[in-house]
Amino acid sequence: MAERERSTLLEPLIVGSAQEALEQGRSLALIRPRNTRFIYRAQKPADIEADREAYRRAACQTSFFDEELAALEPSPFEFKFRFEDASGPHEYRNGDWEAHAMFWRERKRTSETEALRWMDGTFNEEYPRRGMAFAIGNMAKRPQTWQLLGVLRLDEVKQTAFAF
């Protein structure tokens, strides 16, 4: 889907905050984060193994996931975002397996240092400048606890369509 079409399609689904989504009874939402800061830190071996097991479990849940997810190796880093939304400041761990795939792909092409530098530039400079949204979700057992499910490069729609 073209970037402009994607933005037009998804913009009406964006809410101001996880709190607003919760008040609307949603368990999945898109938000436009402000003042974002992508950060990473080295993970402990036990944390990497826990991520590996989470990938295996997710791959077994439905046919939506496949063997590639189960075989994905978690990166040795934890990725997080600090940001603000309409309800204030937050820090969410990036639970999106695609962030780890992004790291491995670039590390294989270049080096670990360059992969982290590239991710830093992508998430701290390019995406905030061009426009991005976070896909967030919660679970029925803990509706007040939101997780970062994905980062979308999404232009902001500057003018909405007129309805006649």
DSSP file (Angstrom, degrees, kcal/mol; ACC not computed):
  #  RESIDUE AA STRUCTURE BP1 BP2  ACC     N-H-->O    O-->H-N    N-H-->O    O-->H-N    TCO  KAPPA ALPHA  PHI   PSI    X-CA   Y-CA   Z-CA
    1    1 A M              0   0    0      0, 0.0     5,-0.0     0, 0.0     0, 0.0   0.000 360.0 360.0 360.0 135.1    0.0    0.0    0.0
    2    2 A A     >  -     0   0    0      1,-0.1     4,-2.7     4,-0.1     5,-0.2  -0.282 360.0-115.6 -62.0 148.9    1.3    3.4   -0.9
    3    3 A E  H  > S+     0   0    0      1,-0.2     4,-2.4     2,-0.2   152,-0.2   0.888 115.4  50.3 -55.9 -42.6    2.4    5.6    2.1
    4    4 A R  H  > S+     0   0    0      1,-0.2     4,-2.2     2,-0.2    -1,-0.2   0.903 112.3  46.9 -64.4 -41.3   -0.3    8.2    1.4
    5    5 A E  H  > S+     0   0    0      2,-0.2     4,-2.2     1,-0.2    -1,-0.2   0.892 110.8  52.6 -67.1 -39.3   -3.0    5.5    1.2
    6    6 A R  H  X S+     0   0    0     -4,-2.7     4,-2.5     2,-0.2     5,-0.2   0.924 110.5  47.8 -61.9 -44.9   -1.7    3.9    4.4
    7    7 A S  H  X S+     0   0    0     -4,-2.4     4,-2.5    -5,-0.2    -2,-0.2   0.920 111.4  49.6 -62.7 -44.8   -1.9    7.1    6.3
    8    8 A T  H  < S+     0   0    0     -4,-2.2    -1,-0.2     1,-0.2    -2,-0.2   0.879 114.2  46.5 -62.9 -38.1   -5.4    7.9    5.0
    9    9 A L  H  < S+     0   0    0     -4,-2.2    -2,-0.2    -5,-0.2    -1,-0.2   0.911 121.0  34.9 -69.4 -43.9   -6.6    4.5    6.1
   10   10 A L  H >X S+     0   0    0     -4,-2.5     3,-1.9     1,-0.2     4,-0.5   0.733  95.0  82.0 -89.4 -24.0   -5.0    4.4    9.5
   11   11 A E  G >< S+     0   0    0     -4,-2.5     3,-1.5     1,-0.3    -1,-0.2   0.863  88.5  55.8 -53.7 -41.5   -5.2    8.0   10.7
   12   12 A P  G 34 S+     0   0    0      0, 0.0    -1,-0.3     0, 0.0    -2,-0.1   0.706 103.3  57.8 -65.7 -15.8   -8.9    7.7   11.8
   13   13 A L  G <4 S+     0   0    0     -3,-1.9    17,-0.8    -4,-0.1     2,-0.3   0.553  82.6 107.4 -88.5  -8.6   -7.8    4.8   14.1
   14   14 A I  E <<  -a   30   0A   0     -3,-1.5     2,-0.3    -4,-0.5    17,-0.2  -0.532  48.8-169.8 -78.1 133.5   -5.3    6.9   16.0
   15   15 A V  E     -a   31   0A   0     15,-2.9    17,-0.6    -2,-0.3    71,-0.1  -0.752  32.0-113.8-115.0 166.7   -6.1    7.9   19.6
   16   16 A G  S    S-     0   0    0     -2,-0.3    70,-2.5    15,-0.1    71,-0.3   0.749  86.0 -14.6 -73.7 -24.9   -4.3   10.3   21.9
   17   17 A S     >  -     0   0    0     68,-0.2     4,-1.9    69,-0.2    -1,-0.1  -0.986  65.2 -98.3-166.6 167.7   -3.1    7.8   24.4
   18   18 A A  H  > S+     0   0    0     -2,-0.3     4,-2.6     2,-0.2     5,-0.2   0.866 122.3  57.9 -63.1 -36.5   -3.4    4.3   25.8
   19   19 A Q  H  > S+     0   0    0      2,-0.2     4,-2.4     1,-0.2    -1,-0.2   0.912 105.2  48.8 -60.7 -43.4   -5.6    5.8   28.5
   20   20 A E  H  > S+     0   0    0      2,-0.2     4,-1.4     1,-0.2    -1,-0.2   0.912 111.2  49.9 -63.2 -42.5   -8.0    7.1   25.9
   21   21 A A  H  <>S+     0   0    0     -4,-1.9     5,-2.7     1,-0.2     4,-0.2   0.912 110.3  50.7 -61.8 -41.9   -8.1    3.7   24.2
   22   22 A L  H ><5S+     0   0    0     -4,-2.6     3,-1.6     1,-0.2    -2,-0.2   0.918 108.0  52.2 -61.1 -44.4   -8.8    2.0   27.6
   23   23 A E  H 3<5S+     0   0    0     -4,-2.4    -1,-0.2     1,-0.3    -2,-0.2   0.779 108.3  52.0 -63.8 -26.4  -11.6    4.4   28.2
   24   24 A Q  T 3<5S-     0   0    0     -4,-1.4    -1,-0.3    -3,-0.2    -2,-0.2   0.428 119.4-112.5 -87.4  -0.3  -13.1    3.5   24.8
   25   25 A G  T < 5 +     0   0    0     -3,-1.6    -3,-0.2     1,-0.2     2,-0.2   0.690  66.5 148.2  78.6  19.0  -12.9   -0.2   25.7
   26   26 A R      < -     0   0    0     -5,-2.7    -1,-0.2    -6,-0.2     3,-0.1  -0.543  36.8-172.4 -86.3 151.6  -10.2   -1.0   23.2
   27   27 A S  S    S+     0   0    0      1,-0.3   111,-2.1    -2,-0.2     2,-0.4   0.379  80.3  43.6-116.0  -3.1   -7.5   -3.6   23.6
   28   28 A L  E    S+ B   0 137A   0    109,-0.2     2,-0.3    -7,-0.1    -1,-0.3  -0.997  71.2 157.1-140.9 136.7   -5.6   -2.6   20.5
   29   29 A A  E     - B   0 136A   0    107,-2.5   107,-2.8    -2,-0.4     2,-0.4  -0.981  34.9-129.7-154.8 162.9   -4.8    1.0   19.4
   30   30 A L  E     -aB  14 135A   0    -17,-0.8   -15,-2.9    -2,-0.3     2,-0.3  -0.967  28.7-179.0-114.5 136.4   -2.6    3.3   17.4
   31   31 A I  E     -aB  15 134A   0    103,-2.1   103,-2.6    -2,-0.4   -15,-0.1  -0.941  29.0-129.8-130.8 156.3   -1.0    6.3   18.9
   32   32 A R        -     0   0    0    -17,-0.6   101,-0.2    -2,-0.3     2,-0.1  -0.895  32.0-149.3-102.0 102.1    1.2    9.1   17.7
   33   33 A P        -     0   0    0      0, 0.0     2,-0.3     0, 0.0     3,-0.2  -0.380   7.7-151.8 -71.8 151.5    4.0    9.3   20.2
   34   34 A R  E    S+E   84   0B   0     50,-2.9    50,-2.6     1,-0.2    -2,-0.0  -0.885  70.2  12.4-119.5 154.2    5.7   12.7   20.9
   35   35 A N  E    S-     0   0B   0     -2,-0.3    -1,-0.2    48,-0.2     2,-0.1   0.908  86.1-171.2  49.2  50.7    9.3   13.4   22.0
   36   36 A T  E     -     0   0B   0     -3,-0.2     2,-0.3    47,-0.1    47,-0.2  -0.372  17.2-172.0 -75.2 150.8   10.3    9.8   21.3
   37   37 A R  E     -E   82   0B   0     45,-2.2    45,-2.5    -2,-0.1     2,-0.4  -0.885  11.2-152.3-144.3 111.4   13.6    8.4   22.4
   38   38 A F  E     +E   81   0B   0     -2,-0.3     2,-0.3    43,-0.2    43,-0.2  -0.694  23.6 177.2 -80.9 130.7   14.7    4.9   21.2
   39   39 A I  E     -E   80   0B   0     41,-2.6    41,-2.8    -2,-0.4     2,-0.3  -0.947  12.0-168.2-134.1 155.5   17.1    3.3   23.6
   40   40 A Y  E     -E   79   0B   0     -2,-0.3     2,-0.3    39,-0.2    39,-0.2  -0.977   3.6-177.1-140.4 154.3   18.8   -0.1   23.8
   41   41 A R  E     -E   78   0B   0     37,-1.7    37,-3.3    -2,-0.3     2,-0.1  -0.989  37.8 -93.4-149.2 150.8   20.7   -2.0   26.5
   42   42 A A  E     -E   77   0B   0     -2,-0.3    35,-0.3    35,-0.2     2,-0.2  -0.373  42.7-135.0 -63.9 139.2   22.5   -5.3   26.5
   43   43 A Q        -     0   0    0     33,-3.3    -1,-0.1    -2,-0.1     0, 0.0  -0.631  13.8-114.5 -94.4 154.6   20.4   -8.2   27.8
   44   44 A K    >>  -     0   0    0     -2,-0.2     4,-1.9     1,-0.1     3,-0.6  -0.545  32.8-109.7 -78.9 153.1   21.4  -10.9   30.3
   45   45 A P  H 3> S+     0   0    0      0, 0.0     4,-2.2     0, 0.0     5,-0.2   0.853 119.4  54.8 -53.6 -37.8   21.5  -14.5   28.9
   46   46 A A  H 3> S+     0   0    0      1,-0.2     4,-1.9     2,-0.2     5,-0.1   0.867 107.2  50.4 -65.6 -35.1   18.4  -15.4   30.9
   47   47 A D  H <> S+     0   0    0     -3,-0.6     4,-2.1     2,-0.2    -1,-0.2   0.885 108.8  51.4 -69.0 -38.5   16.4  -12.6   29.3
   48   48 A I  H  X S+     0   0    0     -4,-1.9     4,-2.4     2,-0.2    -2,-0.2   0.915 110.2  49.3 -63.7 -42.6   17.5  -13.7   25.8
   49   49 A E  H  X S+     0   0    0     -4,-2.2     4,-2.3     2,-0.2    -1,-0.2   0.883 108.6  53.1 -65.3 -37.9   16.4  -17.2   26.6
   50   50 A A  H  X S+     0   0    0     -4,-1.9     4,-2.0     2,-0.2    -1,-0.2   0.904 110.2  48.1 -63.3 -40.5   13.0  -15.9   27.9
   51   51 A D  H  X S+     0   0    0     -4,-2.1     4,-2.2     2,-0.2    -2,-0.2   0.916 109.2  53.4 -64.6 -42.6   12.6  -14.0   24.6
   52   52 A R  H  X S+     0   0    0     -4,-2.4     4,-1.9     1,-0.2    -2,-0.2   0.912 110.2  47.3 -58.0 -43.7   13.5  -17.1   22.6
   53   53 A E  H  X S+     0   0    0     -4,-2.3     4,-2.6     1,-0.2    -1,-0.2   0.875 108.3  55.2 -67.0 -37.4   10.8  -19.1   24.4
   54   54 A A  H  X S+     0   0    0     -4,-2.0     4,-2.6     2,-0.2    -2,-0.2   0.895 107.0  50.7 -62.9 -39.5    8.3  -16.3   23.9
   55   55 A Y  H  X S+     0   0    0     -4,-2.2     4,-2.3     2,-0.2    -1,-0.2   0.921 109.9  50.3 -62.6 -43.5    8.9  -16.5   20.1
   56   56 A R  H  X S+     0   0    0     -4,-1.9     4,-1.0     1,-0.2    -2,-0.2   0.932 112.4  46.6 -60.6 -45.6    8.4  -20.3   20.2
   57   57 A R  H >X S+     0   0    0     -4,-2.6     4,-0.7     1,-0.2     3,-0.6   0.913 111.7  50.8 -63.4 -43.0    5.1  -19.9   22.1
   58   58 A A  H >X S+     0   0    0     -4,-2.6     3,-1.0     1,-0.2     4,-0.7   0.889 106.3  55.4 -62.7 -38.6    3.9  -17.2   19.7
   59   59 A A  H 3< S+     0   0    0     -4,-2.3    -1,-0.2     1,-0.2    -2,-0.2   0.761 107.6  50.5 -66.9 -23.4    4.7  -19.3   16.7
   60   60 A C  H << S+     0   0    0     -4,-1.0    -1,-0.2    -3,-0.6    -2,-0.2   0.589  91.8  79.9 -87.9 -11.4    2.5  -22.1   18.1
   61   61 A Q  H << S-     0   0    0     -3,-1.0     2,-0.3    -4,-0.7    -2,-0.1   0.935 105.2 -16.3 -67.5 -49.4   -0.6  -19.9   18.8
   62   62 A T    ><  -     0   0    0     -4,-0.7     3,-0.8    -3,-0.1    -1,-0.1  -0.905  66.5 -98.6-148.2 173.4   -2.1  -19.7   15.3
   63   63 A S  T 3  S+     0   0    0     -2,-0.3    -2,-0.0     1,-0.2    -4,-0.0   0.577 107.5  82.8 -73.8  -8.5   -1.3  -20.2   11.7
   64   64 A F  T 3  S+     0   0    0      2,-0.0    -1,-0.2     0, 0.0     2,-0.2   0.892  90.9  54.6 -61.6 -38.4   -0.7  -16.5   11.4
   65   65 A F  S <  S-     0   0    0     -3,-0.8     2,-0.2    -7,-0.2    -6,-0.0  -0.577  77.8-165.8 -90.3 158.9    2.8  -17.1   12.7
   66   66 A D    >>  -     0   0    0     -2,-0.2     4,-1.2     1,-0.0     3,-1.0  -0.695  40.9 -77.1-134.4-172.2    5.1  -19.6   11.0
   67   67 A E  H 3> S+     0   0    0      1,-0.3     4,-2.0    -2,-0.2     5,-0.2   0.773 119.2  68.4 -61.9 -27.3    8.3  -21.4   11.6
   68   68 A E  H 3> S+     0   0    0      1,-0.2     4,-0.8     2,-0.2    -1,-0.3   0.884  99.4  49.3 -61.3 -37.8   10.4  -18.3   10.8
   69   69 A L  H X4 S+     0   0    0     -3,-1.0     3,-0.7     1,-0.2    -1,-0.2   0.920 110.0  50.2 -67.1 -43.3    9.1  -16.7   14.0
   70   70 A A  H 3< S+     0   0    0     -4,-1.2    -1,-0.2     1,-0.2    -2,-0.2   0.844 113.7  46.5 -63.2 -32.7   10.0  -19.8   16.1
   71   71 A A  H 3< S+     0   0    0     -4,-2.0    -1,-0.2   -16,-0.1    -2,-0.2   0.576  84.8 117.5 -86.4 -10.0   13.5  -19.9   14.6
   72   72 A L    <<  -     0   0    0     -4,-0.8   -17,-0.1    -3,-0.7   -16,-0.1  -0.358  61.6-136.9 -63.2 131.8   14.1  -16.2   15.1
   73   73 A E        -     0   0    0     -2,-0.1    31,-0.1    27,-0.1    -1,-0.1  -0.800  18.7-124.2 -90.9 122.3   17.0  -15.5   17.4
   74   74 A P        -     0   0    0      0, 0.0   -22,-0.1     0, 0.0   -26,-0.0  -0.326  30.9-111.2 -61.1 147.2   16.4  -12.7   19.9
   75   75 A S        -     0   0    0      2,-0.2   -24,-0.1     1,-0.1    25,-0.1  -0.374  20.8-115.3 -75.3 161.1   18.9  -10.0   19.7
   76   76 A P  S    S+     0   0    0      0, 0.0   -33,-3.3     0, 0.0     2,-0.3   0.311  94.2  76.5 -78.0  12.0   21.3   -9.5   22.6
   77   77 A F  E    S-E   42   0B   0    -35,-0.3     2,-0.5   -29,-0.0   -35,-0.2  -0.918  73.1-136.4-124.8 149.3   19.7   -6.1   23.3
   78   78 A E  E     -E   41   0B   0    -37,-3.3   -37,-1.7    -2,-0.3     2,-0.4  -0.888  23.8-151.1 -97.9 133.3   16.5   -4.9   24.8
   79   79 A F  E     +E   40   0B   0     -2,-0.5    15,-3.4    15,-0.4     2,-0.3  -0.904  21.0 169.3-109.8 133.6   14.9   -2.2   22.8
   80   80 A K  E     -EF  39  93B   0    -41,-2.8   -41,-2.6    -2,-0.4     2,-0.4  -0.915  23.2-144.8-137.0 162.3   12.7    0.5   24.4
   81   81 A F  E     -EF  38  92B   0     11,-2.6    11,-2.5    -2,-0.3     2,-0.4  -0.999   3.6-160.9-128.1 131.0   11.0    3.8   23.6
   82   82 A R  E     +EF  37  91B   0    -45,-2.5   -45,-2.2    -2,-0.4     2,-0.3  -0.917  36.1 141.6 -99.5 137.8   10.6    6.7   26.0
   83   83 A F  E     - F   0  90B   0      7,-2.2     7,-2.9    -2,-0.4     2,-0.4  -0.966  43.2-119.2-163.0 172.9    7.8    9.0   24.7
   84   84 A E  E     +EF  34  89B   0    -50,-2.6   -50,-2.9    -2,-0.3     2,-0.2  -0.939  25.2 172.2-122.4 148.8    4.9   11.2   25.6
   85   85 A D  E >   - F   0  88B   0      3,-2.1     3,-1.9    -2,-0.4   -68,-0.2  -0.724  58.2 -68.8-135.5-168.4    1.3   10.9   24.6
   86   86 A A  T 3  S+     0   0    0    -70,-2.5   -69,-0.2     1,-0.3   -70,-0.1   0.697 132.4  49.4 -62.0 -18.6   -1.8   12.8   25.6
   87   87 A S  T 3  S-     0   0    0      1,-0.3    -1,-0.3   -71,-0.3   -70,-0.1   0.421 119.0 -96.8-101.8   2.0   -1.7   11.2   29.1
   88   88 A G  E <   -F   85   0B   0     -3,-1.9    -3,-2.1     2,-0.0    -1,-0.3  -0.792  63.5 -14.5 124.3-164.7    1.9   12.0   29.8
   89   89 A P  E     +F   84   0B   0      0, 0.0     2,-0.3     0, 0.0    -5,-0.2  -0.467  57.1 172.4 -82.2 151.1    5.4   10.3   29.7
   90   90 A H  E     -F   83   0B   0     -7,-2.9    -7,-2.2    -2,-0.1     2,-0.4  -0.954  26.2-149.5-147.2 163.2    5.9    6.6   29.3
   91   91 A E  E     -F   82   0B   0     -2,-0.3     2,-0.4    -9,-0.2    -9,-0.2  -0.935  22.5-179.2-137.2 117.1    8.6    4.0   28.7
   92   92 A Y  E     -F   81   0B   0    -11,-2.5   -11,-2.6    -2,-0.4     2,-0.3  -0.938  27.3-126.5-118.0 137.4    7.6    0.8   26.8
   93   93 A R  E     -F   80   0B   0     -2,-0.4     2,-1.2   -13,-0.2    55,-0.8  -0.639  31.7-118.6 -73.6 136.8    9.7   -2.1   25.9
   94   94 A N  B     +c  148   0A   0    -15,-3.4   -15,-0.4    -2,-0.3    55,-0.1  -0.689  35.7 177.1 -81.9  99.9    9.6   -2.8   22.2
   95   95 A G        +     0   0    0     53,-1.7     2,-0.6    -2,-1.2    -1,-0.2   0.313  38.3 122.3 -85.0   8.2    8.1   -6.3   22.1
   96   96 A D    >>  -     0   0    0     52,-0.2     3,-1.6     1,-0.2     4,-0.7  -0.615  54.9-153.2 -77.1 116.6    8.0   -6.3   18.3
   97   97 A W  H 3> S+     0   0    0     -2,-0.6     4,-2.0     1,-0.3     3,-0.3   0.756  91.8  70.8 -61.8 -22.4   10.0   -9.2   17.0
   98   98 A E  H 3> S+     0   0    0      1,-0.2     4,-2.5     2,-0.2    -1,-0.3   0.805  89.7  59.9 -65.8 -27.5   10.6   -7.2   13.8
   99   99 A A  H <> S+     0   0    0     -3,-1.6     4,-2.0     2,-0.2    -1,-0.2   0.894 107.1  46.2 -65.2 -38.1   12.9   -4.9   15.7
  100  100 A H  H  X S+     0   0    0     -4,-0.7     4,-2.6    -3,-0.3    -2,-0.2   0.895 111.8  50.3 -70.2 -39.6   15.1   -7.9   16.5
  101  101 A A  H  X S+     0   0    0     -4,-2.0     4,-2.6     2,-0.2    -2,-0.2   0.892 108.9  53.4 -63.0 -38.7   14.9   -9.1   12.9
  102  102 A M  H  X S+     0   0    0     -4,-2.5     4,-2.1     2,-0.2     5,-0.2   0.921 109.6  48.3 -59.9 -45.4   15.9   -5.5   11.9
  103  103 A F  H  X S+     0   0    0     -4,-2.0     4,-2.7     1,-0.2    -2,-0.2   0.950 113.5  45.7 -60.5 -50.9   18.9   -5.7   14.2
  104  104 A W  H  X S+     0   0    0     -4,-2.6     4,-2.6     1,-0.2     5,-0.2   0.901 111.2  52.2 -62.9 -42.1   20.1   -9.1   12.9
  105  105 A R  H  X S+     0   0    0     -4,-2.6     4,-1.6     1,-0.2    -1,-0.2   0.934 115.3  40.7 -60.5 -46.6   19.7   -8.2    9.3
  106  106 A E  H  X S+     0   0    0     -4,-2.1     4,-2.5    -5,-0.2     5,-0.2   0.871 113.2  54.0 -72.2 -35.4   21.8   -5.1    9.6
  107  107 A R  H  < S+     0   0    0     -4,-2.7    -2,-0.2    -5,-0.2    -1,-0.2   0.908 108.6  49.6 -62.9 -40.7   24.3   -6.8   11.9
  108  108 A K  H  < S+     0   0    0     -4,-2.6    -1,-0.2     1,-0.2    -2,-0.2   0.883 114.6  45.3 -64.2 -37.8   24.8   -9.5    9.3
  109  109 A R  H  < S-     0   0    0     -4,-1.6    -2,-0.2    -5,-0.2    -1,-0.2   0.838 138.5  -8.2 -74.0 -34.3   25.3   -6.8    6.6
  110  110 A T  S  < S-     0   0    0     -4,-2.5     2,-0.3     1,-0.2    -3,-0.2   0.414 102.0 -64.2-127.4 -98.7   27.6   -4.6    8.6
  111  111 A S     >  -     0   0    0     -5,-0.2     4,-2.5     1,-0.1     5,-0.2  -0.946  41.8 -97.8-155.5 169.8   28.5   -5.0   12.3
  112  112 A E  H  > S+     0   0    0     -2,-0.3     4,-2.3     2,-0.2     5,-0.2   0.932 123.2  49.1 -61.1 -46.0   26.8   -4.9   15.7
  113  113 A T  H  > S+     0   0    0      1,-0.2     4,-2.2     2,-0.2    -1,-0.2   0.918 113.6  45.8 -60.5 -44.8   27.9   -1.3   16.3
  114  114 A E  H  > S+     0   0    0      2,-0.2     4,-2.7     1,-0.2    -1,-0.2   0.868 109.9  54.8 -67.9 -36.0   26.7   -0.2   12.9
  115  115 A A  H  X S+     0   0    0     -4,-2.5     4,-2.5     2,-0.2    -2,-0.2   0.932 111.2  44.5 -62.6 -45.4   23.4   -2.0   13.3
  116  116 A L  H  X S+     0   0    0     -4,-2.3     4,-2.5     2,-0.2    -2,-0.2   0.888 113.4  50.7 -66.5 -38.8   22.7   -0.2   16.6
  117  117 A R  H  X S+     0   0    0     -4,-2.2     4,-2.3    -5,-0.2    -2,-0.2   0.914 111.8  48.0 -63.3 -42.5   23.8    3.1   15.1
  118  118 A W  H  X S+     0   0    0     -4,-2.7     4,-2.4     2,-0.2    -2,-0.2   0.911 112.3  47.9 -65.7 -43.4   21.5    2.5   12.1
  119  119 A M  H  X S+     0   0    0     -4,-2.5     4,-2.9     2,-0.2     5,-0.3   0.909 110.4  53.3 -62.8 -41.6   18.5    1.6   14.4
  120  120 A D  H  X S+     0   0    0     -4,-2.5     4,-2.4     1,-0.2     5,-0.3   0.926 111.8  44.8 -58.1 -46.5   19.3    4.7   16.5
  121  121 A G  H  X>S+     0   0    0     -4,-2.3     5,-2.5     2,-0.2     4,-1.4   0.880 114.2  49.8 -65.4 -38.8   19.2    6.9   13.4
  122  122 A T  I  <>S+     0   0    0     -4,-2.4     5,-3.0     3,-0.2    -2,-0.2   0.953 121.7  30.9 -64.6 -50.5   16.0    5.2   12.1
  123  123 A F  I  <5S+     0   0    0     -4,-2.9    -2,-0.2     3,-0.2    -1,-0.2   0.721 126.9  39.7 -86.8 -22.4   14.0    5.5   15.3
  124  124 A N  I  <5S+     0   0    0     -4,-2.4    -3,-0.2    -5,-0.3    -1,-0.2   0.635 133.5  10.7-101.2 -15.6   15.4    8.7   16.8
  125  125 A E  I  X5S+     0   0    0     -4,-1.4     4,-1.9    -5,-0.3    -3,-0.2   0.672 125.1  40.9-123.7 -63.4   15.8   10.8   13.6
  126  126 A E  I  ><S+     0   0    0     -5,-2.5     4,-2.7     2,-0.2     5,-0.3   0.952 116.8  42.8 -63.1 -55.3   14.1    9.5   10.5
  127  127 A Y  H  ><S+     0   0    0     -5,-3.0     4,-2.9     1,-0.2    -1,-0.2   0.927 115.8  47.4 -61.6 -47.3   10.8    8.1   11.8
  128  128 A P  H  4 S+     0   0    0      0, 0.0    -1,-0.2     0, 0.0    -2,-0.2   0.889 115.7  47.1 -61.1 -35.6   10.1   11.1   14.1
  129  129 A R  H  < S+     0   0    0     -4,-1.9    -2,-0.2     1,-0.2    -3,-0.2   0.902 121.7  34.4 -70.6 -40.8   10.9   13.5   11.3
  130  130 A R  H  < S-     0   0    0     -4,-2.7    26,-0.4    -5,-0.2    -3,-0.2   0.713 123.9 -91.1 -89.4 -22.1    8.8   11.7    8.7
  131  131 A G     <  -     0   0    0     -4,-2.9    23,-1.1    -5,-0.3     2,-0.3   0.050  45.4-172.9 117.5 133.1    6.0   10.5   10.9
  132  132 A M  E     - D   0 153A   0     21,-0.3     2,-0.3    -4,-0.2    21,-0.2  -0.982   8.9-158.5-151.3 162.6    5.4    7.4   13.0
  133  133 A A  E     - D   0 152A   0     19,-2.3    19,-3.1    -2,-0.3     2,-0.5  -0.962  16.6-131.5-137.9 155.4    2.8    5.6   15.1
  134  134 A F  E     -BD  31 151A   0   -103,-2.6  -103,-2.1    -2,-0.3     2,-0.6  -0.927  10.1-145.1-107.9 133.2    2.9    3.0   17.7
  135  135 A A  E     -BD  30 150A   0     15,-2.8    14,-2.9    -2,-0.5    15,-1.5  -0.882  30.7-179.9 -89.9 122.3    0.7   -0.1   17.7
  136  136 A I  E     +BD  29 148A   0   -107,-2.8  -107,-2.5    -2,-0.6     2,-0.3  -0.889   7.8 176.4-125.2 155.2   -0.1   -0.8   21.3
  137  137 A G  E     -BD  28 147A   0     10,-1.9    10,-2.8    -2,-0.3     2,-0.3  -0.979  11.6-159.2-152.5 163.7   -2.2   -3.5   23.0
  138  138 A N  E     -     0   0A   0   -111,-2.1     2,-0.3    -2,-0.3     8,-0.1  -0.808  22.6-112.8-134.5 177.8   -3.2   -4.9   26.3
  139  139 A M  E >   - D   0 142A   0      3,-0.7     3,-0.9     6,-0.5     6,-0.2  -0.861  24.3-119.1-115.4 152.2   -4.6   -8.1   27.7
  140  140 A A  T 3  S+     0   0    0     -2,-0.3    -1,-0.1     1,-0.3     0, 0.0   0.845 114.3  54.4 -57.0 -36.0   -8.1   -8.7   29.1
  141  141 A K  T 3  S+     0   0    0      1,-0.3    -1,-0.3     2,-0.1    -3,-0.0   0.783 124.2  24.2 -70.8 -26.5   -6.5   -9.8   32.5
  142  142 A R  E X   + D   0 139A   0     -3,-0.9     3,-1.8     3,-0.1    -3,-0.7  -0.557  68.5 165.1-136.8  70.4   -4.5   -6.5   32.7
  143  143 A P  E 3  S+     0   0A   0      0, 0.0    -1,-0.1     0, 0.0    -3,-0.1   0.724  76.3  58.0 -64.6 -20.5   -6.3   -3.9   30.6
  144  144 A Q  E 3  S+     0   0A   0      1,-0.1     2,-0.7    -5,-0.1  -122,-0.1   0.591  90.3  82.9 -84.8  -9.2   -4.4   -1.0   32.2
  145  145 A T  E <   -     0   0A   0     -3,-1.8    -6,-0.5    -6,-0.2     2,-0.3  -0.854  65.3-169.2-100.7 111.9   -1.0   -2.5   31.2
  146  146 A W  E     -     0   0A   0     -2,-0.7     2,-0.3    -8,-0.1    -8,-0.2  -0.747   4.9-158.7-103.6 147.3   -0.2   -1.6   27.6
  147  147 A Q  E     - D   0 137A   0    -10,-2.8   -10,-1.9    -2,-0.3     2,-0.8  -0.924  24.4-117.0-123.3 148.2    2.6   -3.0   25.4
  148  148 A L  E     +cD  94 136A   0    -55,-0.8   -53,-1.7    -2,-0.3   -12,-0.2  -0.771  35.2 173.5 -83.5 112.8    4.3   -1.7   22.4
  149  149 A L  E     -     0   0A   0    -14,-2.9     2,-0.3    -2,-0.8   -13,-0.2   0.709  58.8 -11.5 -95.4 -24.6    3.5   -4.2   19.6
  150  150 A G  E     - D   0 135A   0    -15,-1.5   -15,-2.8   -54,-0.1     2,-0.5  -0.971  51.0-129.3-172.8 156.6    4.9   -2.4   16.6
  151  151 A V  E     - D   0 134A   0     -2,-0.3     2,-0.5   -17,-0.2   -17,-0.2  -0.973  26.9-163.4-116.3 122.5    6.4    0.8   15.2
  152  152 A L  E     - D   0 133A   0    -19,-3.1   -19,-2.3    -2,-0.5     2,-1.0  -0.906  20.5-136.8-110.8 131.4    4.9    2.1   12.0
  153  153 A R  E     + D   0 132A   0     -2,-0.5     2,-0.4   -21,-0.2   -21,-0.3  -0.782  44.7 165.6 -80.9 108.6    6.5    4.6    9.7
  154  154 A L        -     0   0    0    -23,-1.1    -2,-0.1    -2,-1.0  -150,-0.1  -0.955  34.3-132.7-139.7 114.1    3.3    6.6    9.0
  155  155 A D        -     0   0    0     -2,-0.4     2,-0.4  -152,-0.2   -24,-0.2  -0.256  29.6-114.5 -57.9 148.7    3.0   10.0    7.5
  156  156 A E        -     0   0    0    -26,-0.4     2,-0.6     1,-0.0    -1,-0.1  -0.753  26.2-122.8 -84.4 134.4    0.8   12.5    9.3
  157  157 A V        -     0   0    0     -2,-0.4     3,-0.1  -150,-0.2    -1,-0.0  -0.688  24.4-168.6 -77.9 118.3   -2.3   13.4    7.3
  158  158 A K  S    S+     0   0    0     -2,-0.6     2,-0.4     1,-0.2    -1,-0.2   0.785  72.3  27.6 -81.3 -28.9   -2.1   17.2    7.0
  159  159 A Q  S    S-     0   0    0      0, 0.0    -1,-0.2     0, 0.0     2,-0.2  -0.994  76.7-139.0-138.0 128.8   -5.6   17.7    5.6
  160  160 A T        -     0   0    0     -2,-0.4     2,-0.1    -3,-0.1  -152,-0.0  -0.511  31.0-100.8 -83.9 155.2   -8.6   15.4    6.2
  161  161 A A        -     0   0    0     -2,-0.2     2,-0.4  -153,-0.1    -1,-0.1  -0.445  34.1-121.5 -72.9 146.8  -11.0   14.6    3.4
  162  162 A F        -     0   0    0     -2,-0.1     2,-0.5     2,-0.0    -1,-0.1  -0.731  19.9-145.1 -88.4 137.9  -14.3   16.5    3.3
  163  163 A A              0   0    0     -2,-0.4     0, 0.0     1,-0.1     0, 0.0  -0.882 360.0 360.0-103.5 134.0  -17.5   14.4    3.4
  164  164 A F              0   0    0     -2,-0.5    -1,-0.1     0, 0.0    -2,-0.0   0.380 360.0 360.0-111.7 360.0  -20.5   15.6    1.4
